[in-house]
Amino acid sequence: MDRMSNSSTSVDQSDGQDSRQIALIHAVPVHHWGRWISAAIVAVLAAMLVHGLVTNKNFHWDVVFETLFEPQIFEAIGWTLILTVAAMAIGIVLAVTLAIMRRSENPVLRWVSMAYIWFFRGTPIYTQLIFWGLIGVLYPRLSLGIPFGPAFFEFRTYDLFTAAVCAILGLGLNEAAYLSEIVRSGLNSVDPGQEEAARALGMSSHKILKRIIIPQAMRVIVPPTGNETISMLKTTSLVTAVPFTLELTQVTNDMGSATLLPIPYLVVAAIWYLVITSILMVGQSHLERYYGKGSADHTARMSRRSAARQRKNRQQAVNSAGTTPGTTTAEWTP
Protein backbone atom coordinates (compact mmCIF):
# COMPACT_ATOMS: atom_id res chain seq x y z
CA MET A 1 0.00 0.00 0.00
CA ASP A 2 2.86 2.39 0.83
CA ARG A 3 4.49 1.65 -2.53
CA MET A 4 1.24 2.35 -4.35
CA SER A 5 0.75 5.66 -2.54
CA ASN A 6 4.33 6.70 -3.24
CA SER A 7 3.97 5.84 -6.91
CA SER A 8 0.72 7.76 -7.21
CA THR A 9 2.34 10.74 -5.48
CA SER A 10 5.24 10.67 -7.91
CA VAL A 11 2.84 10.47 -10.87
CA ASP A 12 0.91 13.48 -9.58
CA GLN A 13 4.15 15.43 -9.14
CA SER A 14 5.33 14.53 -12.64
CA ASP A 15 1.95 15.57 -14.07
CA GLY A 16 2.21 18.88 -12.26
CA GLN A 17 5.69 19.47 -13.63
CA ASP A 18 4.53 18.62 -17.16
CA SER A 19 1.58 21.00 -16.86
CA ARG A 20 3.89 23.81 -15.78
CA GLN A 21 6.09 23.24 -18.81
CA ILE A 22 3.15 23.47 -21.28
CA ALA A 23 3.24 26.80 -23.07
CA LEU A 24 0.03 28.77 -23.36
CA ILE A 25 -1.36 29.34 -26.83
CA HIS A 26 -1.98 32.96 -27.70
CA ALA A 27 -4.83 32.71 -30.22
CA VAL A 28 -5.08 35.58 -32.68
CA PRO A 29 -8.56 36.11 -34.17
CA VAL A 30 -8.88 36.03 -37.94
CA HIS A 31 -9.41 39.45 -39.47
CA HIS A 32 -12.47 39.40 -41.72
CA TRP A 33 -11.69 42.39 -43.89
CA GLY A 34 -14.42 41.53 -46.38
CA ARG A 35 -17.07 41.82 -43.69
CA TRP A 36 -15.87 45.25 -42.59
CA ILE A 37 -15.67 46.53 -46.17
CA SER A 38 -19.17 45.27 -47.03
CA ALA A 39 -20.54 46.72 -43.77
CA ALA A 40 -18.98 50.10 -44.57
CA ILE A 41 -20.50 50.09 -48.07
CA VAL A 42 -23.94 49.21 -46.70
CA ALA A 43 -23.65 51.92 -44.02
CA VAL A 44 -22.76 54.55 -46.63
CA LEU A 45 -25.67 53.53 -48.86
CA ALA A 46 -28.07 53.60 -45.88
CA ALA A 47 -26.84 57.06 -44.90
CA MET A 48 -27.35 58.28 -48.46
CA LEU A 49 -30.90 56.89 -48.46
CA VAL A 50 -31.78 58.56 -45.15
CA HIS A 51 -30.24 61.84 -46.30
CA GLY A 52 -32.25 61.71 -49.51
CA LEU A 53 -35.47 61.11 -47.59
CA VAL A 54 -34.90 63.89 -45.08
CA THR A 55 -33.68 66.59 -47.43
CA ASN A 56 -36.16 65.96 -50.26
CA LYS A 57 -38.76 68.73 -50.00
CA ASN A 58 -41.21 66.86 -52.24
CA PHE A 59 -42.09 64.60 -49.31
CA HIS A 60 -43.56 67.62 -47.46
CA TRP A 61 -42.54 66.40 -44.02
CA ASP A 62 -44.35 69.30 -42.39
CA VAL A 63 -47.64 68.02 -43.81
CA VAL A 64 -46.75 64.49 -42.73
CA PHE A 65 -46.20 65.46 -39.09
CA GLU A 66 -49.34 67.61 -39.05
CA THR A 67 -51.51 64.79 -40.41
CA LEU A 68 -49.96 61.90 -38.50
CA PHE A 69 -52.18 62.24 -35.40
CA GLU A 70 -55.39 63.62 -36.86
CA PRO A 71 -58.66 62.06 -35.59
CA GLN A 72 -59.60 61.03 -39.12
CA ILE A 73 -56.40 59.00 -39.38
CA PHE A 74 -57.05 57.26 -36.04
CA GLU A 75 -60.59 56.39 -37.14
CA ALA A 76 -59.19 54.86 -40.33
CA ILE A 77 -56.65 52.89 -38.29
CA GLY A 78 -59.48 51.59 -36.13
CA TRP A 79 -61.41 50.36 -39.15
CA THR A 80 -58.27 48.74 -40.56
CA LEU A 81 -57.72 46.84 -37.32
CA ILE A 82 -61.39 45.80 -37.19
CA LEU A 83 -61.17 44.40 -40.70
CA THR A 84 -57.93 42.58 -39.88
CA VAL A 85 -59.10 41.02 -36.60
CA ALA A 86 -62.56 40.05 -37.85
CA ALA A 87 -61.26 38.57 -41.10
CA MET A 88 -58.55 36.58 -39.30
CA ALA A 89 -61.09 35.28 -36.76
CA ILE A 90 -63.33 34.01 -39.56
CA GLY A 91 -60.31 32.63 -41.42
CA ILE A 92 -58.92 30.73 -38.42
CA VAL A 93 -62.25 29.11 -37.52
CA LEU A 94 -62.90 28.05 -41.12
CA ALA A 95 -59.29 26.97 -41.60
CA VAL A 96 -59.37 24.56 -38.65
CA THR A 97 -62.70 23.17 -39.91
CA LEU A 98 -61.38 22.73 -43.46
CA ALA A 99 -58.17 21.09 -42.24
CA ILE A 100 -60.11 18.59 -40.13
CA MET A 101 -62.44 17.92 -43.08
CA ARG A 102 -59.38 17.36 -45.29
CA ARG A 103 -58.13 14.72 -42.84
CA SER A 104 -61.52 13.03 -42.59
CA GLU A 105 -62.14 9.53 -43.90
CA ASN A 106 -65.44 10.71 -45.39
CA PRO A 107 -64.83 11.42 -49.12
CA VAL A 108 -67.63 14.02 -49.27
CA LEU A 109 -65.99 16.14 -46.55
CA ARG A 110 -62.57 15.79 -48.17
CA TRP A 111 -63.77 16.82 -51.63
CA VAL A 112 -65.80 19.76 -50.32
CA SER A 113 -62.73 21.01 -48.45
CA MET A 114 -60.51 20.58 -51.50
CA ALA A 115 -63.03 22.34 -53.76
CA TYR A 116 -63.25 25.30 -51.35
CA ILE A 117 -59.47 25.64 -51.21
CA TRP A 118 -59.18 25.25 -54.99
CA PHE A 119 -61.68 28.02 -55.69
CA PHE A 120 -60.55 30.65 -53.18
CA ARG A 121 -56.85 30.10 -53.84
CA GLY A 122 -57.36 30.06 -57.60
CA THR A 123 -59.11 33.43 -57.93
CA PRO A 124 -57.64 36.85 -57.03
CA ILE A 125 -58.79 38.44 -53.80
CA TYR A 126 -59.58 41.67 -55.62
CA THR A 127 -61.97 39.83 -57.96
CA GLN A 128 -63.65 38.13 -55.01
CA LEU A 129 -64.16 41.47 -53.26
CA ILE A 130 -65.77 42.91 -56.39
CA PHE A 131 -68.22 40.00 -56.44
CA TRP A 132 -69.00 40.58 -52.76
CA GLY A 133 -69.74 44.21 -53.58
CA LEU A 134 -72.14 43.08 -56.33
CA ILE A 135 -73.88 40.41 -54.26
CA GLY A 136 -77.00 42.57 -54.10
CA VAL A 137 -77.09 42.60 -57.89
CA LEU A 138 -76.73 38.83 -58.11
CA TYR A 139 -79.25 38.18 -55.33
CA PRO A 140 -81.46 41.25 -54.76
CA ARG A 141 -83.44 39.50 -52.01
CA LEU A 142 -82.60 36.64 -49.67
CA SER A 143 -84.97 34.37 -47.77
CA LEU A 144 -84.84 31.85 -44.94
CA GLY A 145 -87.02 28.79 -44.89
CA ILE A 146 -87.20 25.12 -45.82
CA PRO A 147 -84.91 24.17 -48.75
CA PHE A 148 -86.98 23.77 -51.93
CA GLY A 149 -90.00 24.70 -49.83
CA PRO A 150 -91.79 27.72 -48.43
CA ALA A 151 -89.81 30.70 -47.07
CA PHE A 152 -90.49 31.97 -43.57
CA PHE A 153 -89.31 35.53 -44.26
CA GLU A 154 -87.20 37.42 -46.77
CA PHE A 155 -85.20 40.66 -46.80
CA ARG A 156 -83.16 42.88 -49.09
CA THR A 157 -79.61 41.65 -49.51
CA TYR A 158 -78.01 45.06 -48.99
CA ASP A 159 -79.86 45.46 -45.67
CA LEU A 160 -77.71 42.69 -44.22
CA PHE A 161 -74.61 42.68 -46.44
CA THR A 162 -73.33 46.19 -45.93
CA ALA A 163 -69.98 47.30 -47.29
CA ALA A 164 -68.22 46.47 -44.00
CA VAL A 165 -69.81 43.02 -43.79
CA CYS A 166 -68.93 42.24 -47.41
CA ALA A 167 -65.34 43.36 -46.85
CA ILE A 168 -64.94 41.20 -43.73
CA LEU A 169 -66.53 38.14 -45.36
CA GLY A 170 -64.51 38.54 -48.53
CA LEU A 171 -61.22 38.79 -46.65
CA GLY A 172 -62.07 36.05 -44.14
CA LEU A 173 -63.29 33.46 -46.64
CA ASN A 174 -60.24 34.00 -48.83
CA GLU A 175 -57.85 33.79 -45.89
CA ALA A 176 -59.41 30.52 -44.70
CA ALA A 177 -58.21 28.75 -47.85
CA TYR A 178 -54.58 29.67 -47.16
CA LEU A 179 -54.71 29.12 -43.41
CA SER A 180 -56.28 25.68 -43.86
CA GLU A 181 -53.14 24.45 -45.60
CA ILE A 182 -51.02 25.88 -42.80
CA VAL A 183 -53.17 24.14 -40.18
CA ARG A 184 -53.12 20.89 -42.15
CA SER A 185 -49.32 20.93 -42.39
CA GLY A 186 -49.11 21.58 -38.66
CA LEU A 187 -51.44 18.69 -37.86
CA ASN A 188 -49.45 16.39 -40.17
CA SER A 189 -46.20 17.36 -38.43
CA VAL A 190 -47.22 15.44 -35.30
CA ASP A 191 -45.97 11.87 -35.17
CA PRO A 192 -48.84 9.52 -36.19
CA GLY A 193 -47.67 7.07 -33.54
CA GLN A 194 -48.96 9.40 -30.83
CA GLU A 195 -52.45 9.33 -32.32
CA GLU A 196 -52.32 5.54 -32.57
CA ALA A 197 -51.22 5.28 -28.95
CA ALA A 198 -54.03 7.58 -27.85
CA ARG A 199 -56.58 5.49 -29.74
CA ALA A 200 -55.19 2.39 -28.09
CA LEU A 201 -55.88 4.04 -24.72
CA GLY A 202 -59.50 4.58 -25.74
CA MET A 203 -59.39 8.34 -26.36
CA SER A 204 -61.92 9.81 -28.76
CA SER A 205 -60.94 11.69 -31.92
CA HIS A 206 -62.03 14.99 -30.37
CA LYS A 207 -59.82 14.50 -27.29
CA ILE A 208 -56.89 13.39 -29.43
CA LEU A 209 -57.08 16.57 -31.49
CA LYS A 210 -57.62 18.82 -28.47
CA ARG A 211 -55.07 17.35 -26.04
CA ILE A 212 -52.36 15.76 -28.19
CA ILE A 213 -52.24 16.89 -31.82
CA ILE A 214 -53.20 20.58 -31.74
CA PRO A 215 -50.92 21.60 -28.79
CA GLN A 216 -47.91 20.10 -30.57
CA ALA A 217 -48.94 21.42 -33.98
CA MET A 218 -49.09 25.00 -32.71
CA ARG A 219 -45.30 25.24 -32.90
CA VAL A 220 -45.60 24.80 -36.68
CA ILE A 221 -48.85 26.74 -37.13
CA VAL A 222 -48.06 29.95 -35.22
CA PRO A 223 -45.18 31.41 -37.32
CA PRO A 224 -46.94 31.32 -40.73
CA THR A 225 -50.22 32.40 -39.12
CA GLY A 226 -48.46 35.47 -37.75
CA ASN A 227 -47.15 36.22 -41.23
CA GLU A 228 -50.66 35.84 -42.64
CA THR A 229 -51.98 38.28 -40.02
CA ILE A 230 -49.42 40.88 -41.06
CA SER A 231 -50.27 40.24 -44.69
CA MET A 232 -53.99 40.63 -43.90
CA LEU A 233 -53.31 44.04 -42.36
CA LYS A 234 -51.98 45.22 -45.71
CA THR A 235 -54.56 43.34 -47.77
CA THR A 236 -57.30 45.47 -46.17
CA SER A 237 -56.22 48.21 -48.58
CA LEU A 238 -57.99 46.27 -51.35
CA VAL A 239 -61.47 46.55 -49.84
CA THR A 240 -62.08 49.62 -51.99
CA ALA A 241 -63.25 47.04 -54.54
CA VAL A 242 -66.38 46.37 -52.41
CA PRO A 243 -66.35 49.45 -52.09
CA PHE A 244 -65.42 50.17 -48.47
CA THR A 245 -63.82 53.59 -48.08
CA LEU A 246 -63.09 53.94 -44.35
CA GLU A 247 -59.81 52.04 -44.09
CA LEU A 248 -56.42 53.72 -43.86
CA THR A 249 -55.20 53.63 -47.46
CA GLN A 250 -58.42 54.95 -48.96
CA VAL A 251 -58.75 57.71 -46.34
CA THR A 252 -55.21 58.96 -46.97
CA ASN A 253 -55.78 58.78 -50.74
CA ASP A 254 -58.91 60.89 -50.39
CA MET A 255 -57.05 63.43 -48.25
CA GLY A 256 -54.26 63.59 -50.80
CA SER A 257 -56.71 64.07 -53.67
CA ALA A 258 -58.47 66.88 -51.80
CA THR A 259 -55.22 68.77 -51.19
CA LEU A 260 -53.45 67.77 -54.44
CA LEU A 261 -50.58 66.43 -52.31
CA PRO A 262 -50.83 62.61 -52.50
CA ILE A 263 -47.25 61.83 -51.45
CA PRO A 264 -47.23 63.09 -47.82
CA TYR A 265 -50.53 61.35 -47.06
CA LEU A 266 -49.24 58.10 -48.52
CA VAL A 267 -46.20 58.50 -46.25
CA VAL A 268 -48.57 58.86 -43.28
CA ALA A 269 -50.28 55.61 -44.21
CA ALA A 270 -46.92 53.87 -44.66
CA ILE A 271 -45.70 55.05 -41.24
CA TRP A 272 -48.81 53.73 -39.46
CA TYR A 273 -48.65 50.42 -41.33
CA LEU A 274 -45.04 50.06 -40.19
CA VAL A 275 -45.96 50.84 -36.57
CA ILE A 276 -48.80 48.32 -36.47
CA THR A 277 -46.72 45.70 -38.27
CA SER A 278 -43.89 46.14 -35.76
CA ILE A 279 -46.29 45.56 -32.86
CA LEU A 280 -47.66 42.44 -34.53
CA MET A 281 -44.15 41.13 -35.12
CA VAL A 282 -43.32 41.52 -31.42
CA GLY A 283 -46.48 39.64 -30.48
CA GLN A 284 -45.67 36.93 -33.01
CA SER A 285 -42.18 36.46 -31.56
CA HIS A 286 -43.62 36.03 -28.05
CA LEU A 287 -46.12 33.44 -29.30
CA GLU A 288 -43.40 31.56 -31.15
CA ARG A 289 -41.25 31.54 -28.01
CA TYR A 290 -44.18 30.29 -25.92
CA TYR A 291 -45.18 27.42 -28.22
CA GLY A 292 -41.55 26.59 -29.08
CA LYS A 293 -40.56 25.71 -25.52
CA GLY A 294 -38.64 22.46 -25.35
CA SER A 295 -37.64 22.35 -29.01
CA ALA A 296 -34.02 22.25 -30.12
CA ASP A 297 -34.33 25.46 -32.15
CA HIS A 298 -35.73 27.31 -29.15
CA THR A 299 -32.85 26.15 -26.94
CA ALA A 300 -30.28 27.17 -29.57
CA ARG A 301 -31.79 30.68 -29.86
CA MET A 302 -31.69 31.30 -26.11
CA SER A 303 -29.23 33.87 -24.86
CA ARG A 304 -26.65 33.04 -22.21
CA ARG A 305 -28.58 34.93 -19.57
CA SER A 306 -31.82 33.12 -20.44
CA ALA A 307 -30.05 29.75 -20.44
CA ALA A 308 -28.49 30.48 -17.04
CA ARG A 309 -31.88 31.56 -15.68
CA GLN A 310 -33.45 28.35 -16.99
CA ARG A 311 -30.74 26.21 -15.36
CA LYS A 312 -31.22 28.08 -12.09
CA ASN A 313 -34.97 27.52 -12.16
CA ARG A 314 -34.49 23.84 -12.86
CA GLN A 315 -32.02 23.52 -9.99
CA GLN A 316 -34.44 25.27 -7.65
CA ALA A 317 -37.18 22.86 -8.71
CA VAL A 318 -34.91 19.89 -8.03
CA ASN A 319 -33.93 21.25 -4.61
CA SER A 320 -37.53 21.99 -3.64
CA ALA A 321 -38.52 18.42 -4.55
CA GLY A 322 -36.29 17.09 -1.76
CA THR A 323 -35.02 14.15 -3.80
CA THR A 324 -31.33 14.96 -3.28
CA PRO A 325 -29.44 15.29 0.01
CA GLY A 326 -28.74 18.77 1.23
CA THR A 327 -25.24 17.94 2.46
CA THR A 328 -22.06 17.81 0.43
CA THR A 329 -21.16 14.71 -1.57
CA ALA A 330 -18.13 14.10 0.64
CA GLU A 331 -20.42 13.30 3.55
CA TRP A 332 -22.63 10.72 1.84
CA THR A 333 -20.43 9.23 -0.92
CA PRO A 334 -19.13 5.84 0.24
C-alpha positions as CSV (number, residue, x, y, z in Angstrom):
1,M,0.0,0.0,0.0
2,D,2.9,2.4,0.8
3,R,4.5,1.7,-2.5
4,M,1.2,2.3,-4.4
5,S,0.7,5.7,-2.5
6,N,4.3,6.7,-3.2
7,S,4.0,5.8,-6.9
8,S,0.7,7.8,-7.2
9,T,2.3,10.7,-5.5
10,S,5.2,10.7,-7.9
11,V,2.8,10.5,-10.9
12,D,0.9,13.5,-9.6
13,Q,4.2,15.4,-9.1
14,S,5.3,14.5,-12.6
15,D,2.0,15.6,-14.1
16,G,2.2,18.9,-12.3
17,Q,5.7,19.5,-13.6
18,D,4.5,18.6,-17.2
19,S,1.6,21.0,-16.9
20,R,3.9,23.8,-15.8
21,Q,6.1,23.2,-18.8
22,I,3.1,23.5,-21.3
23,A,3.2,26.8,-23.1
24,L,0.0,28.8,-23.4
25,I,-1.4,29.3,-26.8
26,H,-2.0,33.0,-27.7
27,A,-4.8,32.7,-30.2
28,V,-5.1,35.6,-32.7
29,P,-8.6,36.1,-34.2
30,V,-8.9,36.0,-37.9
31,H,-9.4,39.5,-39.5
32,H,-12.5,39.4,-41.7
33,W,-11.7,42.4,-43.9
34,G,-14.4,41.5,-46.4
35,R,-17.1,41.8,-43.7
36,W,-15.9,45.2,-42.6
37,I,-15.7,46.5,-46.2
38,S,-19.2,45.3,-47.0
39,A,-20.5,46.7,-43.8
40,A,-19.0,50.1,-44.6
41,I,-20.5,50.1,-48.1
42,V,-23.9,49.2,-46.7
43,A,-23.7,51.9,-44.0
44,V,-22.8,54.5,-46.6
45,L,-25.7,53.5,-48.9
46,A,-28.1,53.6,-45.9
47,A,-26.8,57.1,-44.9
48,M,-27.4,58.3,-48.5
49,L,-30.9,56.9,-48.5
50,V,-31.8,58.6,-45.2
51,H,-30.2,61.8,-46.3
52,G,-32.3,61.7,-49.5
53,L,-35.5,61.1,-47.6
54,V,-34.9,63.9,-45.1
55,T,-33.7,66.6,-47.4
56,N,-36.2,66.0,-50.3
57,K,-38.8,68.7,-50.0
58,N,-41.2,66.9,-52.2
59,F,-42.1,64.6,-49.3
60,H,-43.6,67.6,-47.5
61,W,-42.5,66.4,-44.0
62,D,-44.3,69.3,-42.4
63,V,-47.6,68.0,-43.8
64,V,-46.8,64.5,-42.7
65,F,-46.2,65.5,-39.1
66,E,-49.3,67.6,-39.1
67,T,-51.5,64.8,-40.4
68,L,-50.0,61.9,-38.5
69,F,-52.2,62.2,-35.4
70,E,-55.4,63.6,-36.9
71,P,-58.7,62.1,-35.6
72,Q,-59.6,61.0,-39.1
73,I,-56.4,59.0,-39.4
74,F,-57.0,57.3,-36.0
75,E,-60.6,56.4,-37.1
76,A,-59.2,54.9,-40.3
77,I,-56.7,52.9,-38.3
78,G,-59.5,51.6,-36.1
79,W,-61.4,50.4,-39.2
80,T,-58.3,48.7,-40.6
81,L,-57.7,46.8,-37.3
82,I,-61.4,45.8,-37.2
83,L,-61.2,44.4,-40.7
84,T,-57.9,42.6,-39.9
85,V,-59.1,41.0,-36.6
86,A,-62.6,40.0,-37.8
87,A,-61.3,38.6,-41.1
88,M,-58.6,36.6,-39.3
89,A,-61.1,35.3,-36.8
90,I,-63.3,34.0,-39.6
91,G,-60.3,32.6,-41.4
92,I,-58.9,30.7,-38.4
93,V,-62.3,29.1,-37.5
94,L,-62.9,28.0,-41.1
95,A,-59.3,27.0,-41.6
96,V,-59.4,24.6,-38.7
97,T,-62.7,23.2,-39.9
98,L,-61.4,22.7,-43.5
99,A,-58.2,21.1,-42.2
100,I,-60.1,18.6,-40.1
101,M,-62.4,17.9,-43.1
102,R,-59.4,17.4,-45.3
103,R,-58.1,14.7,-42.8
104,S,-61.5,13.0,-42.6
105,E,-62.1,9.5,-43.9
106,N,-65.4,10.7,-45.4
107,P,-64.8,11.4,-49.1
108,V,-67.6,14.0,-49.3
109,L,-66.0,16.1,-46.5
110,R,-62.6,15.8,-48.2
111,W,-63.8,16.8,-51.6
112,V,-65.8,19.8,-50.3
113,S,-62.7,21.0,-48.5
114,M,-60.5,20.6,-51.5
115,A,-63.0,22.3,-53.8
116,Y,-63.2,25.3,-51.4
117,I,-59.5,25.6,-51.2
118,W,-59.2,25.3,-55.0
119,F,-61.7,28.0,-55.7
120,F,-60.6,30.7,-53.2
121,R,-56.9,30.1,-53.8
122,G,-57.4,30.1,-57.6
123,T,-59.1,33.4,-57.9
124,P,-57.6,36.9,-57.0
125,I,-58.8,38.4,-53.8
126,Y,-59.6,41.7,-55.6
127,T,-62.0,39.8,-58.0
128,Q,-63.6,38.1,-55.0
129,L,-64.2,41.5,-53.3
130,I,-65.8,42.9,-56.4
131,F,-68.2,40.0,-56.4
132,W,-69.0,40.6,-52.8
133,G,-69.7,44.2,-53.6
134,L,-72.1,43.1,-56.3
135,I,-73.9,40.4,-54.3
136,G,-77.0,42.6,-54.1
137,V,-77.1,42.6,-57.9
138,L,-76.7,38.8,-58.1
139,Y,-79.3,38.2,-55.3
140,P,-81.5,41.3,-54.8
141,R,-83.4,39.5,-52.0
142,L,-82.6,36.6,-49.7
143,S,-85.0,34.4,-47.8
144,L,-84.8,31.9,-44.9
145,G,-87.0,28.8,-44.9
146,I,-87.2,25.1,-45.8
147,P,-84.9,24.2,-48.8
148,F,-87.0,23.8,-51.9
149,G,-90.0,24.7,-49.8
150,P,-91.8,27.7,-48.4
151,A,-89.8,30.7,-47.1
152,F,-90.5,32.0,-43.6
153,F,-89.3,35.5,-44.3
154,E,-87.2,37.4,-46.8
155,F,-85.2,40.7,-46.8
156,R,-83.2,42.9,-49.1
157,T,-79.6,41.6,-49.5
158,Y,-78.0,45.1,-49.0
159,D,-79.9,45.5,-45.7
160,L,-77.7,42.7,-44.2
161,F,-74.6,42.7,-46.4
162,T,-73.3,46.2,-45.9
163,A,-70.0,47.3,-47.3
164,A,-68.2,46.5,-44.0
165,V,-69.8,43.0,-43.8
166,C,-68.9,42.2,-47.4
167,A,-65.3,43.4,-46.9
168,I,-64.9,41.2,-43.7
169,L,-66.5,38.1,-45.4
170,G,-64.5,38.5,-48.5
171,L,-61.2,38.8,-46.7
172,G,-62.1,36.0,-44.1
173,L,-63.3,33.5,-46.6
174,N,-60.2,34.0,-48.8
175,E,-57.9,33.8,-45.9
176,A,-59.4,30.5,-44.7
177,A,-58.2,28.8,-47.8
178,Y,-54.6,29.7,-47.2
179,L,-54.7,29.1,-43.4
180,S,-56.3,25.7,-43.9
181,E,-53.1,24.5,-45.6
182,I,-51.0,25.9,-42.8
183,V,-53.2,24.1,-40.2
184,R,-53.1,20.9,-42.1
185,S,-49.3,20.9,-42.4
186,G,-49.1,21.6,-38.7
187,L,-51.4,18.7,-37.9
188,N,-49.5,16.4,-40.2
189,S,-46.2,17.4,-38.4
190,V,-47.2,15.4,-35.3
191,D,-46.0,11.9,-35.2
192,P,-48.8,9.5,-36.2
193,G,-47.7,7.1,-33.5
194,Q,-49.0,9.4,-30.8
195,E,-52.5,9.3,-32.3
196,E,-52.3,5.5,-32.6
197,A,-51.2,5.3,-29.0
198,A,-54.0,7.6,-27.9
199,R,-56.6,5.5,-29.7
200,A,-55.2,2.4,-28.1
201,L,-55.9,4.0,-24.7
202,G,-59.5,4.6,-25.7
203,M,-59.4,8.3,-26.4
204,S,-61.9,9.8,-28.8
205,S,-60.9,11.7,-31.9
206,H,-62.0,15.0,-30.4
207,K,-59.8,14.5,-27.3
208,I,-56.9,13.4,-29.4
209,L,-57.1,16.6,-31.5
210,K,-57.6,18.8,-28.5
211,R,-55.1,17.4,-26.0
212,I,-52.4,15.8,-28.2
213,I,-52.2,16.9,-31.8
214,I,-53.2,20.6,-31.7
215,P,-50.9,21.6,-28.8
216,Q,-47.9,20.1,-30.6
217,A,-48.9,21.4,-34.0
218,M,-49.1,25.0,-32.7
219,R,-45.3,25.2,-32.9
220,V,-45.6,24.8,-36.7
221,I,-48.8,26.7,-37.1
222,V,-48.1,29.9,-35.2
223,P,-45.2,31.4,-37.3
224,P,-46.9,31.3,-40.7
225,T,-50.2,32.4,-39.1
226,G,-48.5,35.5,-37.7
227,N,-47.2,36.2,-41.2
228,E,-50.7,35.8,-42.6
229,T,-52.0,38.3,-40.0
230,I,-49.4,40.9,-41.1
231,S,-50.3,40.2,-44.7
232,M,-54.0,40.6,-43.9
233,L,-53.3,44.0,-42.4
234,K,-52.0,45.2,-45.7
235,T,-54.6,43.3,-47.8
236,T,-57.3,45.5,-46.2
237,S,-56.2,48.2,-48.6
238,L,-58.0,46.3,-51.4
239,V,-61.5,46.5,-49.8
240,T,-62.1,49.6,-52.0
241,A,-63.3,47.0,-54.5
242,V,-66.4,46.4,-52.4
243,P,-66.4,49.5,-52.1
244,F,-65.4,50.2,-48.5
245,T,-63.8,53.6,-48.1
246,L,-63.1,53.9,-44.4
247,E,-59.8,52.0,-44.1
248,L,-56.4,53.7,-43.9
249,T,-55.2,53.6,-47.5
250,Q,-58.4,55.0,-49.0
251,V,-58.7,57.7,-46.3
252,T,-55.2,59.0,-47.0
253,N,-55.8,58.8,-50.7
254,D,-58.9,60.9,-50.4
255,M,-57.1,63.4,-48.3
256,G,-54.3,63.6,-50.8
257,S,-56.7,64.1,-53.7
258,A,-58.5,66.9,-51.8
259,T,-55.2,68.8,-51.2
260,L,-53.5,67.8,-54.4
261,L,-50.6,66.4,-52.3
262,P,-50.8,62.6,-52.5
263,I,-47.2,61.8,-51.5
264,P,-47.2,63.1,-47.8
265,Y,-50.5,61.4,-47.1
266,L,-49.2,58.1,-48.5
267,V,-46.2,58.5,-46.2
268,V,-48.6,58.9,-43.3
269,A,-50.3,55.6,-44.2
270,A,-46.9,53.9,-44.7
271,I,-45.7,55.0,-41.2
272,W,-48.8,53.7,-39.5
273,Y,-48.6,50.4,-41.3
274,L,-45.0,50.1,-40.2
275,V,-46.0,50.8,-36.6
276,I,-48.8,48.3,-36.5
277,T,-46.7,45.7,-38.3
278,S,-43.9,46.1,-35.8
279,I,-46.3,45.6,-32.9
280,L,-47.7,42.4,-34.5
281,M,-44.1,41.1,-35.1
282,V,-43.3,41.5,-31.4
283,G,-46.5,39.6,-30.5
284,Q,-45.7,36.9,-33.0
285,S,-42.2,36.5,-31.6
286,H,-43.6,36.0,-28.0
287,L,-46.1,33.4,-29.3
288,E,-43.4,31.6,-31.2
289,R,-41.3,31.5,-28.0
290,Y,-44.2,30.3,-25.9
291,Y,-45.2,27.4,-28.2
292,G,-41.6,26.6,-29.1
293,K,-40.6,25.7,-25.5
294,G,-38.6,22.5,-25.3
295,S,-37.6,22.4,-29.0
296,A,-34.0,22.3,-30.1
297,D,-34.3,25.5,-32.1
298,H,-35.7,27.3,-29.2
299,T,-32.8,26.1,-26.9
300,A,-30.3,27.2,-29.6
301,R,-31.8,30.7,-29.9
302,M,-31.7,31.3,-26.1
303,S,-29.2,33.9,-24.9
304,R,-26.7,33.0,-22.2
305,R,-28.6,34.9,-19.6
306,S,-31.8,33.1,-20.4
307,A,-30.1,29.8,-20.4
308,A,-28.5,30.5,-17.0
309,R,-31.9,31.6,-15.7
310,Q,-33.4,28.4,-17.0
311,R,-30.7,26.2,-15.4
312,K,-31.2,28.1,-12.1
313,N,-35.0,27.5,-12.2
314,R,-34.5,23.8,-12.9
315,Q,-32.0,23.5,-10.0
316,Q,-34.4,25.3,-7.6
317,A,-37.2,22.9,-8.7
318,V,-34.9,19.9,-8.0
319,N,-33.9,21.3,-4.6
320,S,-37.5,22.0,-3.6
321,A,-38.5,18.4,-4.5
322,G,-36.3,17.1,-1.8
323,T,-35.0,14.2,-3.8
324,T,-31.3,15.0,-3.3
325,P,-29.4,15.3,0.0
326,G,-28.7,18.8,1.2
327,T,-25.2,17.9,2.5
328,T,-22.1,17.8,0.4
329,T,-21.2,14.7,-1.6
330,A,-18.1,14.1,0.6
331,E,-20.4,13.3,3.6
332,W,-22.6,10.7,1.8
333,T,-20.4,9.2,-0.9
334,P,-19.1,5.8,0.2
